[in-house]
Amino acid sequence: MILESQACGLPVIVSAYGGPQEMVTHGLNGFIVENQEPESWLRCLKTALSLYADQPDKYEQMRVNSRISTADNGDWNMILDDLLGTDMME
């Protein structure tokens, strides 16, 4: 869902644990929540919503950055190659 959301130009909110954080640069194309506490998620969501409401230019840049990061990292063959240790394009 992260790649799909980014491909649609949506900044995403992800956990600092596991793989999703590798697709997000905090403040550039989304937000990374550092811990699993509900208050941390709420704080991050409020930050994202206030950015949308109060800084539309910065939010729009995050949307563009999300699309660009998907173009750079969203090739499913490349992702499979990384996972399988192969080259699907050969």
N, C-alpha and C positions, 0 to 999 in steps of 0.2 A: 504494500500500500504506500510505502514511502516514495518509491520511484514513480509510481503512478501519480501521486499527489504533486510531486515536484514537476513532473512532465506537464501537469495542468497549470503550473505556475503558482503553486501554493506553498508558502513557507510551512514547514512541519515542526512539530514538537516531539522530540524523542527522548528516551532515557539514556543516561550516560553508561548504561550497562548493555553489553552485547553489541551486535553488528550495526544496528541502525545509526549509532553515533558516527560511524565511519562515513556516512553519506551526508552528514550535516556539519557545517561550520557555524558555530553559535553566532548569531547576529548577522550572518552573511546570507544564508539561504534557509534559516530556520533557527530553532532554539533547542538546546540540550539541557535537560533537567538533571541536576547533579545527584539527586537522591530520590528515593521512592516515596517520600513523605507526601501525603495529599496536599499539604500547604505549599510545597515546592512546585507541584504541578499547577496549582491554582495561581500562584504568583507568576509563573511563566505564561500561563494563559492570559492573565490580566495584562502582562507586558505586551504580548502579541496583539491583543485587542486594542490597547491604547495606542500602539504604533499604527494600527490600521486607521483608527479614528483621528489621531492627533498629528501624525507625520505621514501623510499619504505618499509623499515622494519617496521617503525611505522604505515604506512598505512596498511600493511598486518596484523599487530596486531589488528588494528581497525576492519578489516574484520573478523578476528577470534572472536573478542569480540562481533561483531554483531550476528554471528551465535550462540554463547553461550547464549547471552541474549534472542534470539528467543527461544532456547531450554528451557530456564528458564521461560519465560513469554509468549510463543506463543501457549500454549495449548488452543484451542478454547473452550473446555468445561470449563476450568478454567475462561476464559474471560467471557463466558456466565453466569457462576455462580456468578461472581462479579457483573455483570450488573443486573441480575435477583434476586440476593440474595438467590440462591438455590444451591443445589449440584447435578449437572447433572449426576454424576457418581453413585448415589444411585439407 
